Amino acid sequence: VQLQASGGGLVHPGGSLRLSCTASGNIFSFNRMGWYRQAPGKQRELVAVITNDGSTGYKDSVKGRFTISGDVAKNTVYLQMNSLKPEDTAVYYCNARDVSSVIYWGQGTLVTVSS
């Protein structure tokens, strides 16, 4: 199973980016997909998650600015990021969990928020 993430880049503070992630390979059914991020010198942290029934959850600091969407059953997830701040700068990783609780990770996409 491979998770392919894309959409990162350089953006000014207040700008927007949209991350995409699609899974391929011998996929056993996913029941959750999400996005994590890791800033330099910091631990990887959960940013947003969506389950196969459409429920979502967010890190407090991104609520109201980021929106996760997609179709877990179709192995696709997006992260719309608005009002970006310098502290959002990080490598963003796509993540998926299947019904056997096996966890999969994408390769990461760099988001840099800077003036």
PAFI-271173 format. One record per residue: residue in three letters; residue number from 1; x, y, z of N, C-alpha, C, O in turn. Coordinates in steps of 0.2 Angstrom, whole numbers, padded with zeros to 4 digits. Layout:
BEGIN
   resn   resi     n.X     n.Y     n.Z    ca.X    ca.Y    ca.Z     c.X     c.Y     c.Z     o.X     o.Y     o.Z
    Ala    NUM       X       Y       Z       X       Y       Z       X       Y       Z       X       Y       Z
...
***
This chain:
BEGIN
   resn   resi     n.X     n.Y     n.Z    ca.X    ca.Y    ca.Z     c.X     c.Y     c.Z     o.X     o.Y     o.Z
    Val      1    0004   -0006    0000    0000    0000    0000    0004    0006    0000    0009    0007    0004
    Gln      2    0003    0011   -0004    0007    0017   -0005    0002    0023   -0004   -0004    0023   -0007
    Leu      3    0004    0028    0000    0000    0034    0001    0004    0040   -0003    0010    0041   -0001
    Gln      4    0001    0043   -0007    0004    0048   -0011    0001    0055   -0009   -0005    0056   -0011
    Ala      5    0005    0059   -0006    0003    0065   -0004    0006    0071   -0009    0011    0070   -0011
    Ser      6    0002    0076   -0010    0004    0081   -0014    0001    0088   -0012   -0004    0088   -0008
    Gly      7    0003    0094   -0014    0000    0100   -0013    0004    0105   -0009    0002    0110   -0008
    Gly      8    0010    0103   -0006    0013    0107   -0002    0017    0112   -0006    0017    0112   -0012
    Gly      9    0020    0117   -0002    0023    0123   -0006    0025    0128   -0001    0024    0128    0005
    Leu     10    0027    0134   -0004    0028    0140    0000    0022    0145   -0001    0020    0146   -0006
    Val     11    0020    0147    0005    0014    0152    0005    0016    0158    0010    0019    0157    0015
    His     12    0013    0164    0008    0013    0169    0013    0009    0168    0019    0003    0165    0018
    Pro     13    0010    0171    0024    0005    0171    0030   -0002    0173    0028   -0002    0179    0024
    Gly     14   -0007    0170    0030   -0014    0172    0028   -0016    0168    0021   -0022    0168    0019
    Gly     15   -0011    0165    0018   -0013    0161    0012   -0016    0155    0013   -0017    0153    0019
    Ser     16   -0017    0151    0007   -0020    0145    0008   -0017    0139    0003   -0013    0141   -0001
    Leu     17   -0017    0133    0006   -0015    0128    0002   -0020    0122    0003   -0023    0121    0007
    Arg     18   -0020    0117   -0002   -0024    0111   -0002   -0020    0105   -0003   -0016    0104   -0008
    Leu     19   -0019    0101    0002   -0016    0095    0002   -0020    0089   -0001   -0026    0089    0001
    Ser     20   -0017    0085   -0005   -0021    0079   -0007   -0017    0072   -0005   -0011    0072   -0005
    Cys     21   -0021    0067   -0004   -0018    0061   -0003   -0022    0055   -0006   -0028    0055   -0005
    Thr     22   -0019    0051   -0010   -0023    0045   -0013   -0019    0039   -0011   -0012    0039   -0012
    Ala     23   -0022    0033   -0010   -0019    0027   -0008   -0019    0022   -0014   -0024    0023   -0018
    Ser     24   -0014    0018   -0015   -0014    0013   -0020   -0011    0007   -0018   -0008    0007   -0013
    Gly     25   -0012    0002   -0022   -0009   -0005   -0020   -0015   -0010   -0017   -0020   -0009   -0019
    Asn     26   -0012   -0015   -0014   -0017   -0020   -0011   -0020   -0017   -0005   -0018   -0019    0001
    Ile     27   -0025   -0013   -0005   -0028   -0010    0000   -0033   -0014    0003   -0038   -0016    0000
    Phe     28   -0033   -0015    0010   -0038   -0018    0014   -0042   -0012    0016   -0039   -0007    0017
    Ser     29   -0048   -0013    0018   -0052   -0007    0019   -0050   -0003    0024   -0048   -0005    0030
    Phe     30   -0049    0004    0022   -0048    0009    0027   -0054    0011    0031   -0059    0011    0029
    Asn     31   -0053    0012    0038   -0058    0015    0042   -0057    0022    0044   -0061    0025    0047
    Arg     32   -0051    0025    0043   -0049    0031    0045   -0043    0034    0041   -0039    0030    0039
    Met     33   -0043    0040    0039   -0038    0043    0036   -0037    0050    0039   -0041    0053    0042
    Gly     34   -0030    0053    0039   -0029    0059    0042   -0023    0062    0040   -0019    0060    0035
    Trp     35   -0021    0068    0043   -0015    0071    0042   -0011    0073    0048   -0014    0075    0053
    Tyr     36   -0005    0072    0048   -0001    0073    0054    0005    0078    0051    0005    0079    0045
    Arg     37    0008    0082    0055    0013    0086    0053    0019    0086    0058    0018    0084    0064
    Gln     38    0025    0087    0056    0031    0087    0060    0035    0093    0058    0038    0094    0053
    Ala     39    0036    0098    0063    0040    0104    0062    0047    0102    0064    0048    0097    0068
    Pro     40    0052    0106    0062    0059    0105    0064    0060    0105    0071    0058    0109    0075
    Gly     41    0063    0099    0074    0064    0099    0081    0058    0097    0085    0059    0097    0091
    Lys     42    0053    0096    0082    0047    0094    0086    0044    0087    0084    0046    0084    0079
    Gln     43    0040    0084    0089    0037    0078    0087    0031    0078    0082    0028    0084    0081
    Arg     44    0030    0073    0079    0025    0073    0074    0018    0073    0078    0017    0070    0083
    Glu     45    0013    0077    0075    0007    0078    0079    0001    0077    0074    0002    0078    0068
    Leu     46   -0004    0075    0077   -0011    0075    0073   -0013    0081    0071   -0014    0086    0076
    Val     47   -0015    0082    0065   -0018    0089    0063   -0026    0088    0062   -0030    0092    0064
    Ala     48   -0028    0083    0058   -0035    0082    0057   -0036    0074    0055   -0031    0071    0052
    Val     49   -0042    0072    0056   -0044    0065    0054   -0051    0065    0052   -0055    0069    0054
    Ile     50   -0052    0060    0048   -0059    0059    0045   -0060    0051    0045   -0055    0047    0043
    Thr     51   -0066    0049    0047   -0067    0042    0048   -0072    0040    0042   -0074    0044    0038
    Asn     52   -0073    0033    0041   -0077    0031    0036   -0084    0033    0036   -0088    0032    0032
    Asp     53   -0087    0035    0042   -0093    0038    0043   -0094    0045    0042   -0099    0048    0043
    Gly     54   -0088    0048    0040   -0088    0055    0039   -0087    0060    0045   -0086    0066    0044
    Ser     55   -0086    0057    0051   -0084    0061    0057   -0077    0064    0056   -0072    0060    0053
    Thr     56   -0076    0070    0059   -0070    0073    0058   -0067    0075    0065   -0071    0076    0070
    Gly     57   -0061    0076    0065   -0058    0079    0072   -0052    0083    0070   -0048    0082    0065
    Tyr     58   -0050    0088    0074   -0045    0093    0072   -0041    0095    0079   -0043    0094    0084
    Lys     59   -0034    0096    0077   -0030    0099    0082   -0033    0106    0084   -0035    0110    0079
    Asp     60   -0033    0108    0090   -0036    0114    0092   -0034    0120    0088   -0038    0125    0086
    Ser     61   -0027    0120    0087   -0024    0126    0084   -0026    0127    0077   -0025    0133    0074
    Val     62   -0029    0122    0074   -0031    0123    0067   -0039    0123    0066   -0041    0124    0060
    Lys     63   -0042    0122    0071   -0050    0123    0070   -0052    0129    0068   -0049    0135    0070
    Gly     64   -0056    0129    0063   -0059    0135    0060   -0054    0138    0054   -0056    0142    0050
    Arg     65   -0049    0135    0053   -0044    0137    0048   -0043    0131    0043   -0042    0132    0037
    Phe     66   -0043    0125    0045   -0041    0119    0041   -0048    0115    0040   -0052    0115    0045
    Thr     67   -0049    0112    0035   -0054    0107    0034   -0052    0101    0030   -0049    0101    0025
    Ile     68   -0054    0095    0034   -0052    0089    0031   -0058    0086    0027   -0064    0087    0029
    Ser     69   -0057    0083    0021   -0063    0081    0017   -0060    0074    0013   -0054    0073    0014
    Gly     70   -0065    0071    0010   -0063    0065    0006   -0067    0060    0007   -0073    0060    0010
    Asp     71   -0065    0054    0004   -0069    0048    0005   -0065    0042    0007   -0061    0040    0003
    Val     72   -0066    0040    0013   -0061    0035    0016   -0062    0029    0012   -0057    0025    0011
    Ala     73   -0068    0027    0010   -0070    0021    0006   -0066    0021   -0001   -0065    0016   -0003
    Lys     74   -0065    0027   -0003   -0062    0028   -0010   -0054    0029   -0009   -0051    0031   -0014
    Asn     75   -0052    0029   -0002   -0045    0030   -0001   -0042    0037   -0003   -0036    0037   -0005
    Thr     76   -0046    0042   -0002   -0044    0048   -0004   -0045    0053    0001   -0051    0053    0004
    Val     77   -0041    0058    0003   -0042    0063    0008   -0038    0069    0006   -0033    0069    0003
    Tyr     78   -0042    0075    0008   -0039    0081    0007   -0039    0085    0013   -0042    0084    0018
    Leu     79   -0034    0090    0013   -0034    0095    0019   -0033    0102    0016   -0028    0104    0013
    Gln     80   -0039    0106    0016   -0039    0113    0014   -0036    0117    0020   -0039    0117    0026
    Met     81   -0031    0121    0019   -0028    0125    0024   -0029    0132    0022   -0026    0134    0017
    Asn     82   -0032    0136    0026   -0033    0143    0025   -0030    0147    0031   -0029    0144    0036
    Ser     83   -0029    0153    0030   -0027    0158    0035   -0020    0155    0038   -0019    0155    0044
    Leu     84   -0016    0153    0034   -0010    0149    0036   -0005    0154    0040   -0005    0160    0039
    Lys     85   -0002    0151    0045    0002    0155    0050    0009    0152    0049    0010    0146    0047
    Pro     86    0014    0156    0051    0021    0153    0051    0022    0147    0055    0026    0142    0054
    Glu     87    0018    0146    0061    0019    0140    0065    0015    0134    0062    0016    0129    0065
    Asp     88    0012    0135    0056    0010    0129    0052    0015    0126    0048    0014    0121    0045
    Thr     89    0021    0129    0048    0026    0126    0044    0029    0120    0046    0030    0119    0052
    Ala     90    0029    0115    0042    0030    0108    0044    0030    0103    0038    0028    0105    0032
    Val     91    0032    0097    0039    0031    0092    0034    0025    0089    0036    0024    0087    0041
    Tyr     92    0020    0088    0031    0013    0086    0032    0013    0079    0029    0015    0077    0024
    Tyr     93    0011    0074    0034    0011    0067    0032    0003    0064    0031   -0001    0066    0036
    Cys     94    0002    0061    0026   -0005    0057    0026   -0004    0051    0029    0001    0048    0030
    Asn     95   -0010    0049    0032   -0010    0043    0037   -0016    0039    0035   -0022    0042    0034
    Ala     96   -0016    0033    0036   -0022    0029    0035   -0022    0023    0040   -0016    0020    0041
    Arg     97   -0028    0021    0042   -0028    0015    0046   -0033    0010    0043   -0039    0012    0041
    Asp     98   -0032    0004    0043   -0036   -0001    0040   -0040   -0004    0045   -0039   -0003    0051
    Val     99   -0045   -0009    0043   -0050   -0012    0048   -0046   -0017    0053   -0049   -0019    0058
    Ser    100   -0040   -0019    0051   -0036   -0023    0056   -0031   -0019    0060   -0027   -0021    0063
    Ser    101   -0032   -0012    0060   -0028   -0007    0064   -0021   -0007    0061   -0017   -0004    0065
    Val    102   -0020   -0009    0055   -0013   -0007    0052   -0013    0000    0050   -0017    0002    0047
    Ile    103   -0007    0003    0052   -0006    0010    0050   -0002    0011    0044    0004    0008    0043
    Tyr    104   -0003    0015    0040    0001    0017    0034    0002    0024    0034   -0002    0029    0036
    Trp    105    0008    0026    0031    0011    0033    0031    0013    0035    0023    0015    0031    0020
    Gly    106    0011    0041    0022    0014    0044    0015    0021    0046    0016    0023    0046    0022
    Gln    107    0023    0049    0011    0030    0051    0011    0031    0058    0014    0037    0060    0015
    Gly    108    0026    0062    0015    0027    0069    0017    0027    0074    0012    0030    0073    0007
    Thr    109    0024    0080    0013    0024    0085    0009    0026    0092    0013    0023    0093    0018
    Leu    110    0031    0096    0011    0033    0101    0015    0028    0107    0014    0027    0109    0008
    Val    111    0026    0110    0019    0022    0117    0019    0026    0122    0023    0028    0121    0028
    Thr    112    0028    0127    0019    0032    0133    0022    0028    0139    0022    0026    0141    0016
    Val    113    0027    0142    0027    0023    0148    0028    0028    0154    0030    0030    0154    0036
    Ser    114    0029    0158    0025    0034    0163    0027    0033    0169    0022    0030    0169    0017
    Ser    115    0035    0175    0025    0034    0181    0021    0041    0183    0017    0041    0187    0014
***
